[in-house]
Amino acid sequence: MSRRTLNNAMLGALAGFGLRVLYDKFNRKNMIEQYEFTGEIPKKKSMLLALLLATVFGSFGLLYSSPRTAVPLLIIEIPLYFLLFAFIFLRPVIIFIALAATYSYNSVAKQLFGHLHSHEKYFYEQ
């Protein structure tokens, strides 16, 4: 392997880790505030649904798993629709973000509220 390949792999791993830490921090704060305000325990989001929506609808599908990230990507993706299929190059990034956001949401919900859902098995299926 060349040094450039290793540098790119390390950069990708660091970017993924940083994204996960940011999502976890945001989700933790948001879930605690929502629980204190409404008293509702968050439900698990479907990884398959997030993947399907992001693949088919792109940034519009990202509104399911990560609305805060979807808005800037919509601003980037909509002009790309007018260029012949240029938006396809953005899809792998959108799919990665959808999966990372859904995984983060589910893991934070399990950490914070898993003891309240001990009788429900969907929190322990991951």
TORKOL-4160 file (C-alpha; in steps of 0.2 Angstrom, whole numbers, padded with zeros to 4 digits, m for minus):
126
<pt num="1" X="0000" Y="0000" Z="0000"/>
<pt num="2" X="0006" Y="0017" Z="m0004"/>
<pt num="3" X="0008" Y="0031" Z="0009"/>
<pt num="4" X="m0006" Y="0041" Z="0001"/>
<pt num="5" X="m0018" Y="0027" Z="0002"/>
<pt num="6" X="m0014" Y="0025" Z="0021"/>
<pt num="7" X="m0016" Y="0044" Z="0023"/>
<pt num="8" X="m0033" Y="0044" Z="0015"/>
<pt num="9" X="m0039" Y="0029" Z="0025"/>
<pt num="10" X="m0033" Y="0037" Z="0041"/>
<pt num="11" X="m0042" Y="0053" Z="0036"/>
<pt num="12" X="m0058" Y="0044" Z="0033"/>
<pt num="13" X="m0057" Y="0035" Z="0049"/>
<pt num="14" X="m0054" Y="0051" Z="0059"/>
<pt num="15" X="m0068" Y="0060" Z="0049"/>
<pt num="16" X="m0080" Y="0045" Z="0053"/>
<pt num="17" X="m0075" Y="0045" Z="0072"/>
<pt num="18" X="m0077" Y="0064" Z="0073"/>
<pt num="19" X="m0094" Y="0063" Z="0064"/>
<pt num="20" X="m0100" Y="0050" Z="0077"/>
<pt num="21" X="m0094" Y="0060" Z="0092"/>
<pt num="22" X="m0103" Y="0075" Z="0086"/>
<pt num="23" X="m0119" Y="0066" Z="0082"/>
<pt num="24" X="m0119" Y="0057" Z="0099"/>
<pt num="25" X="m0116" Y="0074" Z="0108"/>
<pt num="26" X="m0131" Y="0082" Z="0099"/>
<pt num="27" X="m0142" Y="0067" Z="0101"/>
<pt num="28" X="m0139" Y="0065" Z="0119"/>
<pt num="29" X="m0143" Y="0084" Z="0123"/>
<pt num="30" X="m0158" Y="0083" Z="0111"/>
<pt num="31" X="m0165" Y="0067" Z="0119"/>
<pt num="32" X="m0163" Y="0073" Z="0137"/>
<pt num="33" X="m0172" Y="0090" Z="0133"/>
<pt num="34" X="m0186" Y="0081" Z="0124"/>
<pt num="35" X="m0188" Y="0069" Z="0138"/>
<pt num="36" X="m0189" Y="0082" Z="0151"/>
<pt num="37" X="m0201" Y="0093" Z="0140"/>
<pt num="38" X="m0213" Y="0079" Z="0134"/>
<pt num="39" X="m0209" Y="0064" Z="0145"/>
<pt num="40" X="m0209" Y="0053" Z="0130"/>
<pt num="41" X="m0195" Y="0040" Z="0128"/>
<pt num="42" X="m0188" Y="0040" Z="0110"/>
<pt num="43" X="m0191" Y="0025" Z="0099"/>
<pt num="44" X="m0178" Y="0016" Z="0089"/>
<pt num="45" X="m0176" Y="0022" Z="0071"/>
<pt num="46" X="m0175" Y="0009" Z="0057"/>
<pt num="47" X="m0158" Y="0007" Z="0049"/>
<pt num="48" X="m0166" Y="m0001" Z="0033"/>
<pt num="49" X="m0178" Y="0013" Z="0031"/>
<pt num="50" X="m0164" Y="0026" Z="0033"/>
<pt num="51" X="m0154" Y="0017" Z="0020"/>
<pt num="52" X="m0169" Y="0016" Z="0008"/>
<pt num="53" X="m0174" Y="0034" Z="0010"/>
<pt num="54" X="m0157" Y="0040" Z="0008"/>
<pt num="55" X="m0154" Y="0029" Z="m0008"/>
<pt num="56" X="m0170" Y="0034" Z="m0016"/>
<pt num="57" X="m0173" Y="0052" Z="m0011"/>
<pt num="58" X="m0155" Y="0058" Z="m0007"/>
<pt num="59" X="m0155" Y="0073" Z="0004"/>
<pt num="60" X="m0174" Y="0072" Z="0006"/>
<pt num="61" X="m0173" Y="0055" Z="0013"/>
<pt num="62" X="m0160" Y="0061" Z="0025"/>
<pt num="63" X="m0173" Y="0072" Z="0034"/>
<pt num="64" X="m0179" Y="0055" Z="0042"/>
<pt num="65" X="m0162" Y="0052" Z="0051"/>
<pt num="66" X="m0153" Y="0069" Z="0052"/>
<pt num="67" X="m0164" Y="0084" Z="0048"/>
<pt num="68" X="m0150" Y="0096" Z="0053"/>
<pt num="69" X="m0138" Y="0089" Z="0041"/>
<pt num="70" X="m0151" Y="0087" Z="0027"/>
<pt num="71" X="m0154" Y="0106" Z="0025"/>
<pt num="72" X="m0136" Y="0110" Z="0019"/>
<pt num="73" X="m0135" Y="0095" Z="0008"/>
<pt num="74" X="m0152" Y="0100" Z="0000"/>
<pt num="75" X="m0145" Y="0116" Z="m0004"/>
<pt num="76" X="m0130" Y="0108" Z="m0013"/>
<pt num="77" X="m0140" Y="0094" Z="m0021"/>
<pt num="78" X="m0154" Y="0103" Z="m0029"/>
<pt num="79" X="m0143" Y="0113" Z="m0041"/>
<pt num="80" X="m0135" Y="0097" Z="m0045"/>
<pt num="81" X="m0151" Y="0090" Z="m0052"/>
<pt num="82" X="m0150" Y="0102" Z="m0066"/>
<pt num="83" X="m0133" Y="0095" Z="m0071"/>
<pt num="84" X="m0135" Y="0078" Z="m0080"/>
<pt num="85" X="m0135" Y="0065" Z="m0066"/>
<pt num="86" X="m0121" Y="0075" Z="m0056"/>
<pt num="87" X="m0131" Y="0072" Z="m0040"/>
<pt num="88" X="m0127" Y="0054" Z="m0041"/>
<pt num="89" X="m0109" Y="0058" Z="m0035"/>
<pt num="90" X="m0116" Y="0065" Z="m0018"/>
<pt num="91" X="m0127" Y="0049" Z="m0014"/>
<pt num="92" X="m0113" Y="0039" Z="m0006"/>
<pt num="93" X="m0110" Y="0053" Z="0006"/>
<pt num="94" X="m0128" Y="0055" Z="0010"/>
<pt num="95" X="m0130" Y="0036" Z="0013"/>
<pt num="96" X="m0115" Y="0036" Z="0024"/>
<pt num="97" X="m0122" Y="0051" Z="0034"/>
<pt num="98" X="m0139" Y="0043" Z="0035"/>
<pt num="99" X="m0132" Y="0027" Z="0042"/>
<pt num="100" X="m0120" Y="0035" Z="0054"/>
<pt num="101" X="m0134" Y="0047" Z="0061"/>
<pt num="102" X="m0147" Y="0032" Z="0063"/>
<pt num="103" X="m0134" Y="0021" Z="0072"/>
<pt num="104" X="m0129" Y="0036" Z="0083"/>
<pt num="105" X="m0147" Y="0040" Z="0087"/>
<pt num="106" X="m0151" Y="0022" Z="0092"/>
<pt num="107" X="m0136" Y="0019" Z="0102"/>
<pt num="108" X="m0138" Y="0035" Z="0112"/>
<pt num="109" X="m0157" Y="0031" Z="0115"/>
<pt num="110" X="m0151" Y="0013" Z="0121"/>
<pt num="111" X="m0138" Y="0021" Z="0133"/>
<pt num="112" X="m0150" Y="0034" Z="0140"/>
<pt num="113" X="m0167" Y="0025" Z="0140"/>
<pt num="114" X="m0162" Y="0006" Z="0138"/>
<pt num="115" X="m0166" Y="0002" Z="0157"/>
<pt num="116" X="m0184" Y="0009" Z="0154"/>
<pt num="117" X="m0186" Y="m0003" Z="0139"/>
<pt num="118" X="m0179" Y="m0018" Z="0147"/>
<pt num="119" X="m0195" Y="m0028" Z="0143"/>
<pt num="120" X="m0195" Y="m0023" Z="0125"/>
<pt num="121" X="m0183" Y="m0032" Z="0114"/>
<pt num="122" X="m0180" Y="m0019" Z="0100"/>
<pt num="123" X="m0167" Y="m0009" Z="0110"/>
<pt num="124" X="m0156" Y="m0025" Z="0111"/>
<pt num="125" X="m0157" Y="m0029" Z="0093"/>
<pt num="126" X="m0142" Y="m0020" Z="0086"/>
